[in-house]
Amino acid sequence: MNIPQYARDHFSLILVVLIFLAILVVSWNYIFLFILALSVAVVFLPLHRKMTKRIPAPFSAGILITIVLAIIIGVCVGIVVVVSSDFGYFMSIFQTIINTVTNMLHLTDGSDFSIKIVEEVKSILLTMFPSFALSAAQMIPAVIIDMILFYSLVYLSIICGDRIWADLCSIVPSGSMDNVLLMAKKTKDILFSIYVVHVFIAFLTFFLAYAFFLVLGYGHEIFFSTMCALFALIPVLGPLMVIIFVGIYALCLGDIRGVILTATLGYFLTCVLTDLIIRPKLTGKRVKIRPMLMFVGFFGGAMAMGLLGFVLGPVLLILGLTAYEIFIKEGRKQKASEIMYEETKV
């Protein structure tokens, strides 16, 4: 290849690539925010298209992103308030479990040992709290800027999304269009599962868990329900970890009724009903991916890319599986054409 000649013939294209690379390098610290905003916009674009039939597009996009931000902020504030207000209760549960285990194993005086552990944990947390609070206070301006950027990016992505997609499709060769559309559909489906279905299941789990803990009768229903809803966002594991923790606590209290209720009604309402019955019906035929693969996508992506991996991990996983499907399909098509060619020669 004559590189100087190629550079002269494709100077504009090379310049565009260099500009995009420069933008990527400069804005790399905000790549997570950009991908998060773009993925949220992809999920809300269908609703935006319906709303634009009644109201102007700028108002539709503004309403959608304002609602999303308000829900995110409200939920985060609620979680912090609930968890902080019931922190003492959580530590008492922790102390009860340690006390029971140490007594069963005859390691030492259970009550004294558990009190020492709980006090040590409290001391560590109290020591860390001032530095954490200072760091959080220093982060407030950056968080406000990030929220403004997130709002702007989602707004622009929703407003310009259809036009950008049409522009990209216009330069895709016709022979590859079906494969590109398949990958786009799979991406939208997995994002739908991550945001819409996961969030809905988390809210549903909260109300089902609240009903169960009312029946259980241990009090602090909001605290337990909030923890179940948080864990519902984690694939495969889900609220099962909370249910196991509560079951161990009931066993340590000697509450056989509580153990039975937790292992039956609690497990059914917060795990079986939501993950095995409702979630598959909501996703239906849109997302044909096993829960264990979703688990691999979430945590494999998180290990490789940090927080960005919770969104990008499942997307890259589904794109990899789709690429495999396309590779096999194209390979079989090529083989069939070769066989037909050989038959015509004969």
Long-range contacts (C-beta under 8 A, 24 or more apart in sequence): 30-149, 31-308, 32-306, 32-307, 32-308, 33-146, 33-149, 33-150, 33-153, 34-153, 35-308, 35-311, 35-312, 36-150, 36-308, 36-311, 37-149, 37-150, 37-153, 37-154, 37-157, 38-153, 38-157, 39-191, 39-194, 39-195, 39-311, 39-315, 40-68, 40-154, 40-157, 40-195, 41-153, 41-154, 41-157, 41-158, 41-161, 42-157, 42-161, 42-187, 42-188, 42-191, 43-188, 43-191, 43-192, 43-195, 43-196, 44-68, 44-154, 44-158, 45-158, 45-161, 45-162, 48-158, 49-162, 57-159, 58-159, 60-158, 61-154, 61-155, 61-158, 61-159, 62-155, 64-158, 65-151, 65-154, 65-155, 65-158, 66-151, 68-154, 69-147, 69-150, 69-151, 78-226, 79-226, 79-230, 82-222, 82-223, 82-226, 83-223, 83-226, 83-227, 85-223, 86-220, 86-222, 86-223, 89-220, 89-223, 90-223, 91-118, 91-121, 91-122, 93-245, 93-249, 94-118, 94-121, 96-249, 96-252, 96-253, 97-248, 97-249, 97-252, 99-252, 100-251, 100-252, 101-252, 179-326, 179-330, 182-322, 182-325, 182-326, 183-319, 183-322, 183-323, 183-326, 186-318, 186-319, 186-321, 186-322, 187-315, 187-318, 187-319, 189-286, 189-287, 189-318, 190-287, 190-289, 190-314, 190-315, 190-318, 191-311, 191-315, 192-283, 192-286, 192-287, 193-283, 193-286, 193-287, 193-289, 193-294, 193-314, 194-311, 194-314, 197-279, 197-282, 197-283, 197-287, 198-232, 198-233, 199-233, 200-282, 201-232, 201-274, 201-275, 201-278, 201-279, 201-282, 202-229, 202-230, 202-232, 202-233, 203-229, 204-274, 204-278, 205-229, 205-232, 205-238, 205-239, 205-270, 205-274, 206-232, 208-269, 208-270, 208-273, 208-274, 209-239, 209-242, 209-266, 209-269, 209-270, 211-269, 212-261, 212-265, 212-266, 212-269, 212-270, 215-261, 215-265, 216-246, 216-258, 216-261, 216-262, 216-266, 217-258, 218-246, 218-258, 228-270, 232-270, 232-274, 234-298, 235-291, 235-294, 235-295, 235-298, 236-291, 236-292, 236-294, 236-295, 237-295, 238-270, 238-271, 238-274, 238-275, 239-270, 239-271, 239-274, 240-267, 240-270, 240-271, 242-270, 243-267, 243-270, 243-271, 287-318, 289-314, 289-317, 289-318, 289-321, 293-317, 293-321
